[in-house]
């Protein structure tokens, strides 16, 4: 359901030039930004709530998809800070950690703190699977409080022990695996995470 015209957040003019000076975000306003490691994003804030949500996207989409579908606006109304990144599906866990560190250090997002809720539809889940396979999983809970994988196709590249390892450290990362009703592969990935 699309947000009503009275509650829909406004969009700052789109420009490929990153915001140079720190600027406050008006509640509900969606603005364009770029991290210090050159990742372009939309960000918005509701001024209420207590969650920081970072949205990645599937291989055929971009940060623009979250905005054009109205989903970004819905998240903005419910979370304190929501960020939709332009995220190539080949980005690994090191790039994810660098980007999250950059967002936390960004003076334009003073209330953004780690760990965050991370939503990874489809191919964007690779960065988390790469973390399981090649990274220091004990560090994951410093960055991610909740991982929402949506039909993560790269999951079969991780062993059962590697998948289970994300739940071994305190505070553990919470996983909410979801998939579409007709997505049989997604259902298998969700069952494996369960």
N, C-alpha and C positions, 0 to 999 in steps of 0.2 A: 504494500500500500504506500503510495507516494505521500510525503509529508504535506500538510496543508500549506497554502501560500503564506499564511501568517506566521508559520513556525519554521519555514524552510530557511536554512542558513544561506547567507549571501556568499558569492564567490569573488575573491579578489581578482583583479585583472590578471589573466594568464600572461606570463612572460618567461622567456628562457633565461633571464638574468636572475641570479639568486638574490635574495634579500640581503642587502649589505649591512644595515643597522638593525639592532634588536628592535622588534616592534611588538607591542602587546597584541594578543589575539582577543578580539571582541567575542563574547559568548556567541557561539553558533557560526561565526564567520569562518569560512574555509580559505586558507591562504597557502600560497606556493612557497616552498623553501628548498634548500639544498644543504646537505650535511658537509662537514669539512672533508669527508672522503668521497665527495661528488655523487651522492645519491640524492636524486630529486624526489620530493614528497609533497603531499597535501597534509596540512595539519589543521585541527580545529579543537575547540574546547567548549564544554558545556558550562564550565564554572561550578558544576556540582558533580557529585559522584566521586569515586575514589580510585578509579581504574585508569591505567595507561594501556591503550590497545594499539598494537602495530599490525597493519594489514599488508600482507604480501599479495601476490596474484599469480594465477596460472600462466602457462606458457603462451597462450594466445591473447593475453589481456595486458593491461597496464594499470597504473594508479587511477587513471581516468575512468576505468570501469566501475570502481567503487563509488565515484561521484555520480556518474551518469545514470547509474541504476537506483540512486537514492540510498544505497546501503551506508555510504559514508555519513550522510546526514542522520540516519537512524542511530548509528554508533555515537555520533557527536552529541546527540541528545541524552545519551545514557552514561557516557564515560567522561571522566575529567578531561583527558587528552586522547585524541585518536589521530594516528598518523598512517597514511597510505603511501607506501614506498613504490617507486619504480624499481622493480627487482628482477633482473635476469635470473631465470631458473637455474643457471649454472653457478650462481654465487654459492660459495661454500660457508661453513660455519665460522671461519676466520673473518670473512667479509661481514657476516652477520654480527659478530661480536664488535668489530670495528665500527659498524654503522650504529649499533645501539649505544656504544660508548660516545660516539659523536653526537647523537641526539641528546644524551644526558648532559653533555658538556655545552650544548648550544644555549647561549644566553637568550635566544628568542623563545625558548621553551623552558622557562624557569621552574615549572612544577613537574617536569618530566623526570621520573625516577625509575630506576631499575629495582627489581625485576618487573617485567611487563607481561601482558597477555599477548601471545603471538598467534595470528591466524594465517595458516599456510594452505591455500587451496592448491590441489593438484601438484604440478611440477615444482612449485615454490617450497614444498616440503623437503626438497633435496638438502637445503642448508641444515635442517635439523637431523636428517638421516646421516649426512656427512659428519655431523657432530658426534652421533652415536658411534660411527665407524672409525673416524680418524681423530677425534678431539678428546679433550679432557672433560669427560661427562660430569665430574665433580664440580666443574665451573658453571654448568648449565643453570642451576637454580639461582645463581647470582644475576642471571640475565632474564630468565623465563620463569614466571610463576605458573602460568597456564599455557599449554600448547594446544591449539585447536587445529589438528590436521584434517583436511577435507580430501579424502581419497588420494592419499600420498603414494603415487606410483613408484617412487624410488625405494619404498620400504623393503621390498624383497632383497635389496642389496645388503641389508643388515642381518646379522645372525640373531637367533633368539636371545642369546646372552647380551648382545649389544642393545637390542630393543629393551630388554628388561633392565639394563643398566641405568636408564634414565630415572628409575624409581628408587634407586639405592641410596641416594644422598639426601640429607636433611638440610633445609626444608626441601622436600621432594617437589619436582615439577609435576603439576596436575595435568593430565591429558584428557581432552574431550574430543574423541574421534568421531567424526560424522561423515555421512555420505548420502548420495541421492537414492531414492527408493529403487530406481532401475539400474543403479550402478553396481553391477555384480563384483567387479574388481575392487571398487571402493569398499564394498561390504566385507570382502576378504581382508583388506588392509585394516579396517576398523576392528574386525574380530581378532586379528593378530595383536593389535595394540591392547585390546581388552585382555 
